Amino acid sequence: MFAGKKALALSIILAAVSAVSLSATSVAAKEAEKPAKTKPAAGKKETGKKEAAPAAPSGPTRIQQFNAWGAYSYTSGTNKVCYVLSVPAEKSPAKLDHGDNFFLVTQRPGQNISYEPQVMVGYALKAGSKVKVTVDTKSYTMFIKDKSAWLENAAEEPALVAAMKSGHSLKVEAVSARGTPTSYSYSLSGISAALKQIENCQ
């Protein structure tokens, strides 16, 4: 997917989601890229030369809000990126400063990425820990990088997205770098309509 290349930090400016105003500095003002897991394409060799810096992404535009989920898009270089995003309805422990937390599902047609779920939290996650995502009674495991998490088994992405569209509750469980267990409950109201809105992202 992103073989042999540094992860590109994409600046995100998030508009209001379910009456929650998200500033330009939300999530450290960056959307983390998923770490590379594949080898460089056949026939391509490492030259040792530095690549030209890619064009900075334009600020995201909110396409439409669907209850708890907003649909957004932005342009990174020549590629259009679309995603749906929500913020937690409940956070635990209640007295903890959780920072900004989000659940996203992203479309990146230029990188052949379709409906990729991602968790973003506002604090450092415990090294080597996993993030657990549960939709109703079905659970999925995510690996972490920095303050983000993605499904360990990418083949489960369609199943998770389908479960979210038909499910009633979404829960995210993580462990902070200090060893504190945390959990977040998300409403799934509007997720199907929001995903439909970014269906033809290109």
C-alpha positions in Angstrom: 0.0 0.0 0.0 2.6 2.5 1.1 5.7 0.2 0.6 9.1 1.7 1.0 7.9 5.1 1.8 7.6 7.3 4.8 4.2 7.7 6.2 2.8 11.0 5.0 1.3 13.2 7.8 -1.9 14.7 6.5 -3.2 17.9 8.2 -6.9 17.7 9.1 -9.2 20.6 9.9 -12.3 19.1 11.3 -15.7 20.9 11.3 -18.4 20.4 13.9 -19.6 16.9 14.5 -22.8 16.4 16.4 -22.6 19.9 17.8 -18.9 19.3 18.9 -16.5 21.9 17.5 -13.2 20.3 16.5 -10.3 22.8 16.2 -7.5 22.8 13.6 -5.2 21.3 16.2 -7.5 18.3 16.9 -5.7 15.0 16.9 -2.3 16.8 16.8 -3.6 18.4 13.6 -2.6 15.2 11.7 -4.2 12.1 10.3 -1.8 9.2 10.7 -1.1 7.0 7.7 -1.4 3.2 8.1 2.1 1.7 8.3 3.3 -0.2 5.2 2.9 -3.9 5.1 3.7 -4.7 1.5 6.8 -4.9 -0.6 7.7 -2.3 -3.3 6.1 -3.0 -6.6 7.9 -5.4 -9.0 10.4 -3.8 -11.3 11.0 -0.8 -9.0 14.3 -0.3 -7.3 15.4 1.8 -4.4 17.6 4.6 -5.8 18.7 6.1 -2.5 17.6 9.5 -3.7 15.2 11.5 -1.7 11.7 11.9 -3.2 10.2 15.3 -3.8 8.0 16.3 -0.9 4.3 15.7 -1.8 1.9 18.6 -2.0 0.3 19.5 1.3 -3.3 18.3 1.6 -6.0 20.9 1.4 -8.3 21.4 4.4 -11.1 18.9 4.6 -14.6 20.0 3.6 -17.6 18.6 5.4 -19.9 17.2 2.7 -22.9 16.5 5.0 -23.7 15.6 8.6 -25.8 12.4 9.2 -26.8 12.4 12.8 -23.7 11.2 14.7 -21.6 10.8 11.5 -20.1 13.4 9.2 -18.9 12.8 5.7 -15.7 14.7 4.7 -13.3 15.0 1.7 -10.0 16.7 1.0 -7.3 16.6 -1.7 -3.8 15.3 -1.1 -1.6 16.0 -4.1 -3.6 14.8 -7.0 -5.6 12.3 -4.9 -9.0 12.8 -3.4 -9.6 11.3 0.1 -13.1 10.8 1.6 -14.0 9.7 5.1 -16.8 9.5 7.6 -16.1 10.4 11.2 -17.7 10.4 14.6 -16.8 11.3 18.1 -17.7 9.2 21.2 -21.0 9.6 22.9 -19.5 8.3 26.2 -16.0 8.1 27.5 -14.6 6.0 30.4 -13.0 6.7 32.9 -15.3 9.8 33.0 -12.8 11.9 35.0 -9.9 11.2 32.7 -8.7 13.8 30.2 -9.1 11.8 27.0 -8.2 14.5 24.5 -9.8 14.2 21.1 -11.0 10.8 20.0 -12.5 9.7 16.7 -13.6 6.7 14.7 -13.1 7.0 10.9 -13.8 5.0 7.8 -11.7 6.2 4.9 -11.8 5.9 1.1 -8.5 6.6 -0.7 -9.1 5.7 -4.4 -5.7 6.9 -5.5 -4.1 4.3 -3.1 -6.7 1.5 -3.7 -7.9 1.8 -0.2 -11.7 1.2 0.3 -13.6 1.7 3.5 -10.7 1.4 5.9 -11.7 1.7 9.6 -9.4 3.6 11.9 -9.4 4.6 15.6 -7.7 7.9 16.6 -7.2 8.8 20.3 -5.9 11.9 22.0 -3.1 10.3 24.0 -0.2 7.8 23.7 -1.2 4.2 23.6 0.6 1.5 25.5 3.4 0.0 23.4 2.5 -3.5 22.2 -1.1 -3.2 23.3 -4.1 -3.8 21.0 -7.3 -1.9 20.5 -10.6 -3.8 20.7 -13.5 -2.7 18.6 -16.9 -4.3 19.4 -20.1 -3.9 17.3 -23.0 -5.4 19.3 -21.5 -8.8 20.2 -18.8 -9.1 17.5 -15.3 -8.0 18.3 -12.3 -7.1 16.2 -8.6 -6.5 17.1 -6.6 -3.6 15.9 -2.8 -3.0 16.1 -1.5 0.4 17.1 0.9 3.0 15.8 1.4 6.2 17.7 -2.2 7.4 18.6 -4.0 5.4 15.9 -5.1 1.9 15.3 -6.1 -0.3 12.4 -7.5 -3.8 12.0 -4.8 -6.5 12.4 -6.5 -8.5 9.7 -7.3 -6.2 6.8 -9.6 -8.9 5.3 -12.0 -8.1 8.2 -12.5 -4.5 7.1 -15.6 -5.2 5.0 -17.1 -7.3 7.8 -16.5 -4.5 10.3 -18.0 -1.9 8.1 -21.0 -4.1 7.3 -21.5 -4.7 11.0 -21.4 -1.0 11.7 -24.1 -0.4 9.1 -26.4 -2.9 10.6 -25.4 -2.7 14.2 -26.8 -0.8 17.2 -23.6 -0.1 19.3 -19.9 0.5 18.7 -17.4 0.3 21.5 -13.7 0.9 21.4 -11.4 -0.3 24.2 -7.7 0.7 24.6 -4.9 1.0 27.1 -3.0 4.3 27.6 0.8 4.5 27.8 0.3 4.8 31.6 -1.5 1.5 31.7 -5.0 3.0 32.1 -7.8 1.0 30.5 -10.1 3.3 28.4 -13.3 2.8 26.5 -15.5 4.8 24.2 -19.1 4.3 23.0 -20.1 5.6 19.6 -23.6 6.0 18.2 -24.1 4.3 14.8 -27.0 6.5 13.9 -26.3 7.9 10.4 -23.4 5.7 9.6 -25.0 4.0 6.6 -26.1 7.3 5.0 -22.6 8.8 5.7 -20.9 5.9 4.0 -23.3 6.1 1.1 -22.2 9.8 0.7 -18.5 8.8 0.1 -19.3 5.8 -2.0 -18.2 7.5 -5.3 -15.2 9.3 -3.9 -12.8 10.0 -6.8 
